Amino acid sequence: MEKQIETLKQQLKQQEKLASLGLLSAGIAHEIQNPLNFVINFSKMSDKLLKDLTEIVEENEENFPAEDREEVEDIVADLQENMAKIVEHGERAISIIQGILLATRGKEDEFIPSDIVHIVKEYVWLSYHAMRANYKNFNISIHEEYQEGLPHIMVIPQDISRAVLNLMNNACYTVWKKAQHLGEDYTPTIHVKVTAADGLLTISIADNGEGMTDEVVQRLYENFFTTKPIGQGTGLGMAIAREIVENKHKGTLTFETQAGQGTTFYITIPIRKA
């Protein structure tokens, strides 16, 4: 009993730390968004100025030697390519920040039209980069398959993103842990798939990690149960994921697992079109 109490204390401390980190992340994301907007806007303005410059050069090309004209054209082309890259990656950063803000500020239980593929893709890669930041030499192969033409559907986006993040975190951890034992003979792999059929949306996350033992399967959704070391897991992720999928979205969270071979989780929810 004393050991259990001590474990719960450590897990609650970790949960409090994560709550504080979430609040801090929201503040940082908001502050970063403003300078990013300036970077993107000034890049677009600079691109327009380059086009104006190109027109001036073309109007006065007879005054430029051929070699100088070619050099100017090459420089302008390189600058335009650089500006396009700045805008592309700036908008990518803005998209990530908006996802963070949505997860931390979204209205409680509010269903809004959402691009599920965008949400899944965003949080799959956020999980991957978080693992790379926390685990030395972490690297895996991620295969993605997204059905084209999926309409926006009504979900609670911050909750769906949290469920995807929890499942992806577990998948990343189990393949990383298996890699510690097998080394170069093993290729850590995760398959992510989003499909829709017969009025149901299905998100699957499959890994070739350690799989689950019978004991883990029995206790999977038990609050504060975790197979990770103290300080690395709260034991709440799977319970939260099931609450989000089954109670809030009236869907199902199921899985297939084989010890030593891997696990596949399926999120299936009824499609409510926007």
C-alpha positions as CSV (number, residue, x, y, z in Angstrom):
1,M,0.0,0.0,0.0
2,E,2.8,2.4,0.9
3,K,4.5,1.7,-2.4
4,Q,1.2,2.3,-4.3
5,I,0.7,5.6,-2.5
6,E,4.2,6.7,-3.3
7,T,3.7,5.8,-7.0
8,L,0.5,7.8,-7.1
9,K,2.2,10.8,-5.5
10,Q,4.9,10.7,-8.2
11,Q,2.3,10.4,-10.9
12,L,0.3,13.3,-9.6
13,K,3.4,15.4,-9.4
14,Q,4.1,14.5,-13.0
15,Q,0.5,15.4,-14.0
16,E,0.8,18.8,-12.2
17,K,4.1,19.4,-14.1
18,L,2.4,18.6,-17.4
19,A,-0.5,20.9,-16.6
20,S,1.9,23.8,-15.9
21,L,3.8,22.9,-19.1
22,G,0.5,23.1,-21.1
23,L,-0.2,26.5,-19.8
24,L,3.3,27.7,-20.5
25,S,3.2,26.2,-24.0
26,A,0.0,28.2,-24.8
27,G,1.7,31.4,-23.8
28,I,4.8,30.7,-25.8
29,A,2.8,29.7,-28.8
30,H,0.8,32.9,-28.7
31,E,3.9,35.0,-28.4
32,I,5.7,33.2,-31.2
33,Q,2.8,33.6,-33.6
34,N,3.1,37.4,-33.8
35,P,6.7,37.6,-35.0
36,L,6.0,34.6,-37.4
37,N,3.2,36.6,-39.0
38,F,5.6,39.5,-39.5
39,V,8.1,37.1,-41.2
40,I,5.5,35.7,-43.5
41,N,4.0,39.1,-44.4
42,F,7.4,40.8,-45.1
43,S,8.5,37.8,-47.2
44,K,5.4,38.2,-49.3
45,M,6.0,41.9,-49.6
46,S,9.6,41.3,-50.6
47,D,8.5,38.8,-53.2
48,K,6.3,41.5,-54.7
49,L,9.2,44.0,-54.7
50,L,11.3,41.5,-56.5
51,K,8.6,41.1,-59.2
52,D,8.6,44.9,-59.6
53,L,12.4,44.9,-59.8
54,T,12.2,42.2,-62.5
55,E,9.8,44.4,-64.5
56,I,12.1,47.4,-64.3
57,V,15.0,45.3,-65.4
58,E,13.0,43.9,-68.4
59,E,12.0,47.4,-69.4
60,N,15.6,48.6,-69.4
61,E,17.3,45.4,-70.6
62,E,19.0,47.3,-73.5
63,N,21.0,49.2,-70.9
64,F,22.4,46.0,-69.3
65,P,25.1,43.9,-70.8
66,A,24.0,40.4,-71.5
67,E,26.2,38.9,-68.7
68,D,24.9,41.3,-66.1
69,R,21.3,40.7,-67.2
70,E,21.7,36.9,-66.8
71,E,23.3,37.4,-63.4
72,V,20.5,39.7,-62.2
73,E,17.9,37.2,-63.4
74,D,19.7,34.3,-61.5
75,I,19.9,36.3,-58.3
76,V,16.2,37.3,-58.5
77,A,15.2,33.7,-59.2
78,D,17.2,32.5,-56.1
79,L,15.7,35.3,-53.9
80,Q,12.1,34.4,-55.1
81,E,12.8,30.7,-54.3
82,N,14.1,31.7,-50.8
83,M,11.1,33.9,-50.1
84,A,8.8,31.0,-51.1
85,K,10.5,28.7,-48.7
86,I,10.3,31.2,-45.9
87,V,6.6,31.6,-46.4
88,E,6.1,27.8,-46.7
89,H,7.9,27.0,-43.5
90,G,6.5,30.0,-41.7
91,E,3.0,28.9,-42.5
92,R,3.9,25.4,-41.3
93,A,5.0,26.8,-38.0
94,I,1.8,28.9,-37.7
95,S,-0.2,25.7,-38.3
96,I,1.6,23.9,-35.5
97,I,1.1,26.8,-33.2
98,Q,-2.6,27.0,-34.0
99,G,-2.8,23.3,-33.2
100,I,-1.2,23.9,-29.8
101,L,-3.5,26.8,-29.0
102,L,-6.5,24.7,-30.1
103,A,-5.5,21.9,-27.8
104,T,-5.1,24.2,-24.8
105,R,-7.9,26.7,-25.4
106,G,-10.6,24.9,-27.3
107,K,-14.1,25.2,-25.8
108,E,-15.1,22.3,-23.6
109,D,-16.9,19.6,-25.6
110,E,-17.6,21.9,-28.6
111,F,-18.1,20.0,-31.9
112,I,-16.8,22.0,-34.9
113,P,-16.1,21.2,-38.6
114,S,-12.6,19.7,-38.7
115,D,-10.1,18.4,-41.2
116,I,-9.4,15.0,-39.6
117,V,-6.5,14.2,-41.9
118,H,-4.8,17.5,-41.0
119,I,-5.3,16.8,-37.3
120,V,-3.9,13.3,-37.4
121,K,-0.9,14.2,-39.5
122,E,-0.1,17.2,-37.3
123,Y,-0.1,15.2,-34.1
124,V,1.6,12.1,-35.4
125,W,4.6,14.3,-36.3
126,L,4.4,16.3,-33.1
127,S,4.6,13.1,-31.2
128,Y,7.6,11.9,-33.3
129,H,9.5,15.1,-32.8
130,A,8.7,15.2,-29.1
131,M,10.2,11.6,-28.8
132,R,13.3,12.7,-30.7
133,A,13.8,15.6,-28.3
134,N,13.5,13.3,-25.3
135,Y,15.2,10.1,-26.3
136,K,18.7,10.0,-27.6
137,N,19.1,8.5,-31.1
138,F,15.3,8.0,-31.5
139,N,14.4,7.3,-35.1
140,I,11.6,5.3,-36.7
141,S,10.0,4.8,-40.0
142,I,6.5,6.3,-40.3
143,H,4.1,5.2,-43.1
144,E,1.0,7.3,-43.7
145,E,-2.1,6.5,-45.7
146,Y,-4.8,9.1,-45.9
147,Q,-8.0,8.7,-47.9
148,E,-8.4,11.5,-50.3
149,G,-11.4,13.8,-50.5
150,L,-12.6,13.3,-46.9
151,P,-15.0,16.1,-46.0
152,H,-14.7,18.2,-42.8
153,I,-16.6,16.4,-40.1
154,M,-18.0,17.4,-36.7
155,V,-15.6,16.5,-33.9
156,I,-14.1,18.1,-30.8
157,P,-10.7,18.8,-32.4
158,Q,-8.7,19.3,-29.3
159,D,-9.9,16.0,-27.9
160,I,-9.4,14.0,-31.1
161,S,-5.9,15.4,-31.3
162,R,-5.2,14.4,-27.7
163,A,-6.4,10.8,-28.4
164,V,-4.2,10.6,-31.5
165,L,-1.2,12.0,-29.5
166,N,-1.7,9.5,-26.7
167,L,-1.8,6.5,-29.0
168,M,1.1,7.8,-31.1
169,N,3.2,8.4,-28.0
170,N,2.6,4.8,-26.8
171,A,3.5,3.5,-30.3
172,C,6.7,5.5,-30.4
173,Y,7.7,4.4,-26.9
174,T,7.1,0.7,-27.5
175,V,9.2,0.7,-30.8
176,W,11.9,2.7,-29.1
177,K,12.0,0.3,-26.2
178,K,12.2,-2.8,-28.5
179,A,15.0,-1.1,-30.4
180,Q,17.1,-0.9,-27.3
181,H,17.1,-4.7,-27.1
182,L,17.4,-5.6,-30.8
183,G,19.6,-2.9,-32.1
184,E,20.3,-2.7,-35.9
185,D,18.5,-6.0,-36.6
186,Y,15.2,-4.2,-36.0
187,T,13.5,-1.4,-37.9
188,P,11.0,0.5,-35.7
189,T,8.0,1.1,-37.8
190,I,4.6,2.8,-37.3
191,H,1.7,2.8,-39.8
192,V,-0.9,5.5,-39.7
193,K,-4.1,5.2,-41.7
194,V,-7.3,7.3,-42.0
195,T,-10.3,6.0,-44.0
196,A,-14.1,6.5,-44.1
197,A,-16.7,4.0,-45.2
198,D,-20.4,3.3,-44.4
199,G,-20.8,6.4,-42.3
200,L,-17.8,5.6,-40.1
201,L,-14.4,7.3,-39.8
202,T,-11.5,5.0,-38.8
203,I,-8.0,6.1,-37.6
204,S,-5.6,3.3,-37.1
205,I,-2.1,3.4,-35.6
206,A,-0.1,0.2,-35.9
207,D,3.4,-0.5,-34.5
208,N,5.8,-3.4,-34.7
209,G,6.9,-2.9,-31.1
210,E,6.7,-5.1,-28.0
211,G,3.0,-5.8,-28.1
212,M,1.0,-6.2,-24.9
213,T,1.0,-9.0,-22.3
214,D,-2.2,-10.4,-20.9
215,E,-1.7,-8.4,-17.8
216,V,-1.3,-5.1,-19.7
217,V,-4.4,-5.9,-21.8
218,Q,-6.5,-6.5,-18.6
219,R,-5.3,-3.2,-17.0
220,L,-4.9,-1.1,-20.2
221,Y,-7.7,1.4,-19.3
222,E,-7.1,1.5,-15.6
223,N,-6.3,4.9,-14.2
224,F,-2.6,5.4,-13.2
225,F,-1.6,2.1,-14.7
226,T,1.6,2.5,-16.8
227,T,4.4,0.3,-18.1
228,K,6.7,3.3,-18.3
229,P,9.1,4.3,-15.5
230,I,7.9,6.8,-12.9
231,G,8.2,10.3,-14.4
232,Q,7.8,9.2,-18.0
233,G,4.1,8.3,-17.9
234,T,1.0,9.2,-15.9
235,G,-1.0,6.1,-16.6
236,L,-4.0,8.2,-17.7
237,G,-3.4,8.4,-21.5
238,M,-5.4,5.3,-22.5
239,A,-8.3,6.1,-20.1
240,I,-8.5,9.6,-21.5
241,A,-8.4,8.3,-25.1
242,R,-11.3,5.9,-24.5
243,E,-13.3,8.7,-22.8
244,I,-12.8,10.9,-25.8
245,V,-13.7,8.3,-28.4
246,E,-16.4,6.3,-26.8
247,N,-18.2,8.8,-24.4
248,K,-17.7,12.1,-26.2
249,H,-17.8,10.9,-29.9
250,K,-20.0,7.8,-29.4
251,G,-17.4,5.7,-31.2
252,T,-15.2,2.7,-30.3
253,L,-11.5,2.3,-29.4
254,T,-10.3,-1.2,-30.1
255,F,-7.0,-2.9,-30.6
256,E,-5.2,-6.0,-31.8
257,T,-2.0,-7.0,-30.1
258,Q,0.5,-9.9,-30.1
259,A,3.2,-10.0,-27.5
260,G,6.6,-9.4,-29.1
261,Q,5.1,-8.5,-32.4
262,G,3.2,-5.2,-32.1
263,T,-0.1,-3.5,-31.5
264,T,-2.7,-1.8,-33.7
265,F,-5.2,0.6,-32.2
266,Y,-8.4,1.6,-34.1
267,I,-10.4,4.8,-33.4
268,T,-13.8,4.5,-35.1
269,I,-16.4,7.3,-34.8
270,P,-19.7,8.0,-36.6
271,I,-19.2,10.7,-39.3
272,R,-21.2,13.9,-38.6
273,K,-20.7,16.1,-41.7
274,A,-20.3,19.8,-41.2
